[in-house]
């Protein structure tokens, strides 16, 4: 582990893990693997090409960057690659970077062009933002969280539940989203193969396009001004308006 930036001495290494304090930047370099690092408010963890961080905890105000060739697993964002992101921290997944199994709690994960997020769980306020060229696969969005798919962003196999939302902006693309007790808002983007289940809703508006939606029991599809749907299937008391 390399220490950089001001107050580097405040980083504490113990039992194979690092605590990154305010004003400290730690970098996991090529060939290195860290397990259980903790990033406190004001601290920053960089995962460089060839580096790996597993089970990281990023607490409120902490920052984690996953660069090209870096891997974050089972963390919490508070975390990435089984990492945890907690309370207003954030993780940026940059070109060539990969984060797997991150838990994002009241924090934000940004997936930039060329970055990839897999099997992320997002709960609480804020959420996951997929920017142009970024890809998220298998995200679970729950408990007031939002997955926002911007122009050029792609989300595949997202599961939206428990009063959470997926917003597909102009130029964004989603495939195989499932919605229950939540909503998918297609505002200018394209949603393909969405399944709307009990107490779920899909709203298509403002030049948004929904293709091949299945509206099942207790689900609802609303097509507002400027919205377009094609191949919608209503089954078991699903509703279309």
FILO-49878 format. One record per atom (N, C-alpha, C): residue in one letter; x, z, y. Coordinates in pm, whole numbers, plus 32768, in hexadecimal, padded with zeros to 4 digits. Each point is the difference from the previous one (the first is absolute). Layout:
<atoms>
AXZY
...
</atoms>
This chain:
<atoms>
X805480007F89
X7FAC80008077
X80588000807C
X7FE57FA7805F
X804E7FF9807A
X7FB280408072
X8044804E8053
X7FC3803C8075
X80267FB0807B
X7F9E7FE18055
X801B7FBA807D
X7FAD803E806E
X80247FDD807C
X7FAE802C8071
X8026808C802D
X7FB9802E8068
X801D8082803A
X7FD780727FA6
X80468071800E
X7FE080797FB8
X7FFF7FEC7F69
X805C7FAA7FD0
X80017FE07F71
X8013807D7FAC
X804180638038
X801B80787FB3
X7F84804F7FDD
X7F8E7FE1803C
X7F8680487FE2
X7FC37FD47F7D
X802E7F8E7FC8
X7FCF7FD57F7D
X803B805C7F96
X7FAC80327FA5
X802D80607F9C
X7FF07FC37F76
X806C80007FB3
X80017FC97F79
X800180737F9E
X7F9C80037FA5
X7FF9806D7FA1
X7FBD7FCF7F7F
X803F801D7F90
X7FC77FE27F7C
X7FD37F6E7FF5
X80517FA48038
X7FE47F727FF2
X7F9A7FC98060
X7FD2804F805F
X7FA07FD18062
X8034801C808C
X7FCE7FB58060
X80298010808B
X7F8980258056
X80158060805A
X7F9E801F8066
X80317FC48083
X7FB07FA48038
X80267FB7807A
X7FB7803F8075
X804A80438056
X7FC5804A806F
X7FF27FA9807D
X7FC480378066
X7FEB7FB9807F
X80847FD1803A
X80037F82802C
X80777FC7803C
X80657FCA7F9D
X7FE2800A7F7F
X805C7FD47F97
X7FCD7F7F7FC0
X805A7FA17FE6
X7FE07F887FB2
X805580007F83
X7FBF7FF97F8B
X80457FF37F80
X7FE47F767FC7
X80647FC47FC4
X7FF27F7C7FC3
X802480067F6C
X7FA57FD07FAE
X801B7FF07F71
X803A7F747FEE
X80807FF87FDF
X80487F817FFE
X7FFA7FBE7F77
X80367F867FF8
X80027FB47F85
X8040804F7F8E
X7FBC80017F8E
X803480457F8B
X7FDF80937FFC
X7FC28036806A
X7FDD808C8004
X7F6C80137FE0
X7FE080737FC7
X7F7680227FE0
X7FE980928024
X7F9980178052
X7FDD80888028
X7F7980267FC4
X7FF280807FE0
X7F8480317FC5
X7FD4807E8049
X7F867FFB803A
X7FC78078803D
X802F801E808B
X80327F9C804A
X80288018808B
X7F88802B8054
X801B80528064
X7F988030805D
X80287FD9808D
X7FA87FB68045
X80197FD58089
X7FA4804F805C
X803B80528057
X7FB38053805B
X7FE37FB78082
X7FAE803B8053
X7FDC7FC48080
X807B7FDD8052
X80057F81802D
X80727FD3804E
X80737FCB7FAE
X7FF8800B7F7C
X80677FCC7FA7
X7FE17F717FD5
X80687FBB7FCF
X7FEF7F757FD4
X804F7FE87F80
X7FBE7FC07F9F
X80407FDA7F83
X7FFE7F687FF5
X80767FC37FEE
X800D7F707FEB
X80237FE67F6D
X7FB97FA17FC4
X80217FD67F78
X80337F718008
X80827FEF7FEF
X803F7F7D8010
X7FFA7FB07F7F
X802C7F818009
X80027FA87F8D
X804E803D7F8D
X7FC080067F8B
X804180387F8C
X7FF280967FF4
X7FC680418066
X7FE980907FFA
X7F75801E7FCC
X7FEB807A7FCF
X7F7E80277FCB
X7FE380918023
X7F82801A8028
X7FD48089801B
X7F8280197FAF
X7FFF806F7FB7
X7F9080217FA9
X7FCA80888027
X7F7B80078011
X7FBF8080801A
X8020803B8088
X80187FAB8061
X801C802F8089
X7F83803F803D
X801780668053
X7F93803A804F
X80237FEF8093
X7FA97FB78047
X80137FE98090
X7F92804C8049
X8025806B8044
X7F9C8055803F
X7FE47FD2808E
X7FA280448042
X7FD07FD68083
X806E7FE08061
X7FFE7F848037
X80647FD78060
X807E7FC87FC4
X800B80017F7C
X80737FC57FBD
X7FEC7F6A7FED
X80707FB97FE6
X7FFD7F6E7FF6
X80527FD47F87
X7FCC7F9A7FB9
X804B7FC47F92
X7FFB7F698010
X80777FBF7FF4
X800A7F6F8005
X80367FCE7F7A
X7FBA7F9E7FC5
X802E7FC27F84
X802C7F728022
X80837FE77FF8
X80377F7F8027
X80067FA07F89
X80297F83801C
X80097F997F98
X805280317F8A
X7FC47FF97F8A
X8044802A7F87
X7FFA80957FE5
X7FC7804D805F
X7FEF808F7FEA
X7F7F801B7FB3
X7FFD806F7FB8
X7F8A80247FB0
X7FDA8090801B
X7F818015801C
X7FCB80878011
X7F9480117F96
X800F80677FB0
X7FA3800F7F90
X7FC8808D7FFB
X7F7D80067FE4
X7FBA807E7FE8
X801480618072
X7FF27FCF8079
X801380548073
X7F7E80208046
X800B804E8067
X7F8A801F804F
X801F7FE88091
X7FA87FBC8044
X800B7FE68090
X7F998055803E
X80318025802C
X805E80517FC3
X80357FCA7F80
X80087F9A7F9D
X805D7FEE7F8F
X80077F737FC6
X80797FCE7FD6
X80057F7A7FC7
X804B7FFF7F7D
X7FE17F9F7FA6
X802380007F73
X7FE8808B7FCD
X7F84801A7FF3
X7FD080877FE4
X802C805B8072
X80037FC78076
X801D804E8077
X7F7D80348039
X800D805F805D
X7F8980338043
X80157FFA8097
X7F9E7FC48046
X80027FFE8092
X7F95805F8031
X80298066804D
X7FA180688026
X7FF3800E8096
X7F847FF7802E
X7FDB80258087
X80527FBE806D
X7FD77F86801F
X80337FB78074
X80947FDC7FF5
X802E7FEB7F89
X80817FC27FEB
X7FE67F6C7FE2
X806B7FB27FEF
X7FE97F757FDC
X80737FC67FB0
X7FDD7F967FB4
X80607FB77FB0
X7FF67F6D8026
X80727FC18015
X80057F71801C
X80457FBA7F8B
X7FB87FA37FC1
X80367FB37F91
X80257F768037
X80827FE5800C
X80307F888042
X801A7F917F9B
X802A7F8C8032
X80147F8B7FAC
X805A801E7F88
X7FCE7FE47F88
X804C80197F87
X7FF5808E7FCC
X7FC18059804E
X7FEF808B7FD5
X7F88800F7FA5
X800280687FAD
X7F95801B7FA0
X7FE180957FFE
X7F808022800A
X7FD6808A7FEF
X7F9680057F93
X800F80607FA5
X7FA980097F8B
X7FC9808E7FF3
X7F7C800C7FF1
X7FC480817FE3
X800480648071
X800E7FD1807A
X8003805A8074
X7F76803C801A
X7FFF80818027
X7F8580438029
X800480128097
X7FA07FC78044
X7FFD80028092
X7F8B8058802B
X801E8073803C
X7F9980608027
X800280148096
X7F967FCF8043
X7FF5800B8092
X807D7FCD8045
X80377F957FCB
X80797FC18033
X7FEE7F697FF7
X806A7FB48021
X7FF47F6E8002
X80747FC07FB5
X7FDC7FA07FAD
X80637FAC7FBD
X7FF37F738039
X80707FCA8032
X80037F778036
X80497FA77F9D
X7FBE7F947FD7
X803E7FA07FA4
X80197F80804F
X807F7FE6801C
X80267F8F8055
X801A7F827FAD
X801A7F918045
X801A7F807FBE
X806C800D7F95
X7FDF7FD47F88
X805F80077F92
X800580857FBA
X7FBA80658035
X7FF980827FC0
X7F8F80057F9B
X800A805D7FA1
X7F9D800B7F97
X7FE080927FE3
X7F7D80207FF7
X7FD280867FDD
X7FA97FF77F84
X801D80547F9D
X7FB67FFC7F83
X7FCB808C7FDD
X7F8380037FD4
X7FC2807A7FCB
X800980758062
X7FE67FE2807F
X800180658069
X7F7780458006
X7FFF80828019
X7F84804C8013
X7FFC80308090
X7F937FDD8047
X7FF4801F808E
X7F8580588015
X80128077803A
X7F90805A801A
X800C8038808E
X7F8F802B8035
X7FFE803C8085
X80067F99806E
X800A802E807B
X80047FA78073
X807E7FAA7FFD
X7FFC7F92804A
X80697F998004
X7FFE7FB17F7D
X80707FD37FC9
X7FF77FB47F86
X80727F9E7FEC
X7FDF7F8A7FCB
X80627F997FDE
X7FE57F848054
X80687FCC8040
X7FF47F87804F
X80587F937FC2
X7FBF7F937FDA
X80487F917FC2
X800C7F928069
X80787FEA802D
X801A7FA2806C
X80227F777FC8
X80107F9E8058
X80187F757FD7
X80747FF57F9E
X7FE57FC67F8C
X80687FEF7F9C
X801180757FA2
X7FBB80708019
X800680747FA8
X7F997FF77F91
X801A80467F91
X7FA67FFD7F8D
X7FEC808D7FC9
X7F8280237FE5
X7FE0807F7FBF
X7FAD7FE37F84
X8025803F7F90
X7FBB7FEB7F81
X7FD580867FC7
X7F8080097FDC
X7FD080777FBB
X7FF6807C8055
X7FE77FF08082
X7FF18074805A
X7F7980457FE8
X800180858000
X7F8580507FFE
X7FEE803D808A
X7F8D7FE2803F
X7FE3802F8088
X7F88805E7FF8
X8012807D802E
X7F9780637FEB
X7FFC80638073
X7F9080498009
X7FF48074805A
X80237FE08090
X7FB27FA4803C
X800C7FDD808F
X807A7FAB8021
X804B7FD47F9F
X80767FAE801B
X7FD87F6E8016
X805D7FB28037
X7FE87F73801C
X80767FAD7FCE
X7FE17F927FBE
X80637F997FE4
X7FE17F8A805D
X805D7FDE8058
X7FED7F94805F
X80587F8A7FD8
X7FC17F8D7FE9
X80487F887FD7
X80037FA18076
X80747FF2803E
X800F7FAF8078
X80177F6E7FDC
X80047FAB8065
X80167F717FEB
X80807FE87FB0
X7FF37FB87F91
X80727FE47FAC
X801E80697F98
X7FBA80738006
X801080697F9D
X7FA97FE77F86
X802880387F8D
X7FB77FEB7F83
X7FED80857FB9
X7F84801C7FD5
X7FE280777FB0
X7FBB7FD37F80
X8033802D7F8E
X7FCC7FD87F7E
X7FD8807D7FB2
X7F857FFF7FCD
X7FD4806B7FA7
X7FF280878041
X7FD78002807F
X7FEA80808046
X7F7F80427FCF
X800380847FF5
X7F88804E7FDC
X7FDD805A8076
X7F887FEC8038
X7FD380498077
X7F90805F7FD7
X800E8082801E
X7F9A80617FD7
X7FFB80758060
X7F9A80517FEF
X7FF580818045
X800B7FF28098
X7FA97FAC8038
X7FF47FEC8091
X80837FCC803C
X803F7FA47FBC
X80787FBE8032
X7FDF7F6F8021
X80617FB9803B
X7FE67F7A8033
X80757FA27FE3
X7FDF7F837FEB
X80617F938001
X7FD57F9F806D
X805A7FE4805F
X7FE17FA4806C
X80587F847FF3
X7FC07F8C7FF7
X80477F827FF0
X7FF77FB38084
X806C7FFF804A
X80027FC18083
X80177F6A7FF4
X7FF07FBB806F
X800F7F6E8004
X80857FD67FC1
X7FF97FAC7F9A
X80787FD17FBD
X802E80567F8D
X7FC180747FEB
X802180547F8E
X7FBC7FD07F81
X803680277F8D
X7FC97FD47F80
X7FFB80757F9E
X7F8B80117FC0
X7FF380627F96
X7FC97FBE7F83
X802480397F8E
X7FD07FCD7F80
X7FE180757FA4
X7F8A7FFA7FBF
X7FDA80617F99
X7FF8808F8034
X7FCC80118079
X7FE480868034
X7F8380397FBE
X800180827FE0
X7F8A80467FD0
X7FD9806A8066
X7F7E80088020
X7FD1805C8068
X7F8E80567FCA
X801080848007
X7F94805C7FDF
X80048076805F
X7F8F8020803A
X7FF780698067
X80687FE6806D
X80057F85802D
X805E7FD78069
X7FD97F768030
X80577FC0804C
X7FDC7F7F803B
X80787FA38008
X7FE57F807FF1
X80607F96801C
X7FCA7FB08076
X804C7FFB806C
X7FD87FB58078
X80577F83800A
X7FC17F8D7FF0
X80477F808004
X7FE87FC38089
X805E80168059
X7FF27FD8808C
X80667F92801F
X7FE37F897FCF
X80577F8E801E
X805D7FDA7F91
X801080577F9D
X80567FE27F8E
X7FAF7FC97F8C
X80417FFD7F8B
X7FC07FCC7F87
X8007806B7F93
X7F8C801D7FC4
X7FF7805E7F90
X7FCF7FB47F86
X804D80017F96
X7FDD7FB67F87
X7FED80607F8C
X7F907FF07FB9
X7FEA804C7F87
X7FE880938014
X7FC680278072
X7FE0808D8018
X7F8C802C7FA6
X8009807A7FCB
X7F93803C7FB3
X7FCC8078804F
X7F807FFB8026
X7FC3806B804F
X7FA880537FA3
X8026807D7FEC
X7FBC80587FA2
X7FA68063804A
X7FD380667FBD
X7F9F805E8036
X802D80398086
X7FA77FFB8062
X801880338087
X80747FBB8046
X80287F8C7FCF
X80667FB18043
X7FC17F968058
X804F7FD18061
X7FCD7F9A805C
X806E7F9C8021
X7FD87F838008
X80587F978032
X7FBE7FC3807A
X804580028072
X7FCC7FC08079
X80597F888022
X7FC27F8E8010
X80487F84801D
X7FD47FD0808A
X805E7FF9805F
X7FDC7FDF808A
X80757FBB8045
X7FE57FCA8076
X80687FCB8059
X805F7F9E7FBB
X7FC77F997FC2
X804C7F987FBA
X803F80327F7F
X7FD880737FD0
X802E802E7F7F
X7FC07FB07F90
X80457FFA7F8E
X7FD07FB37F8D
X800A80587F83
X7F9380097FB6
X7FFF80467F80
X7FDD7F9D7F92
X80547FF97F9A
X7FEF7FA07F94
X7FF2804A7F7B
X7F967FE17FB7
X7FF180367F7A
X7FE980957FFA
X7FBD80398065
X7FE1808F7FFF
X7F97801F7F96
X801180717FBC
X7F9B80347FA2
X7FC98081803B
X7F7D8002801A
X7FBE80768038
X7FB080407F90
X802A80747FD5
X7FC380427F8D
X7F9F806D802D
X7FD1804F7FA1
X7F9980648018
X8025805E8073
X7FA880068063
X801680588071
X80617FCC8067
X80377F887FEB
X805C7FC48060
X7FB77FAA8065
X80487FD7806A
X7FBF7FBC8070
X80627FA08041
X7FD27F868019
X804F7F9F804B
X7FB57FD9807F
X8044800D8070
X7FC57FE08082
X804E7F8D803E
X7FBA7F94801F
X803F7F8C803F
X7FD07FF98091
X805B801D805D
X7FE08001808F
X80267F7C8040
X7FE87FF78082
X801A7F85804A
X80907FCF7FEC
X800C7F817FD6
X80847FC47FED
X803A80137F77
X7FC080527FAC
X803280187F7A
X7FD07F967F9E
X80517FE77F99
X7FE07F9B7F9D
X8015803A7F74
X7F9F7FEB7FA8
X801180297F75
X7FEA7F887FA4
X804180047F8D
X7FF17F957F9F
X8007803B7F74
X7F9D7FDD7FAD
X800380287F75
X7FE780937FE8
X7FB280408059
X7FDE808D7FEB
X7FA280107F89
X801A80677FB0
X7FAB80207F8D
X7FC180898015
X7F7C80067FF9
X7FB9807E8009
X7FD6802C7F75
X8022807A7FDC
X7FDA80307F7A
X7FD380908008
X7FA380237FA9
X7FD2808B7FF0
X7FDE80428085
X7FA87FBF804C
X7FCB8038807B
X806480038074
X80647FAC7FFD
X80537FEF8075
X7FB17FBC806F
X802D8010807F
X7FB37FCE8073
X80567FA88059
X7FC17F998039
X80417FA3805D
X7FAC7FF6807C
X804380078078
X7FB57FF5807E
X804D7FA78060
</atoms>
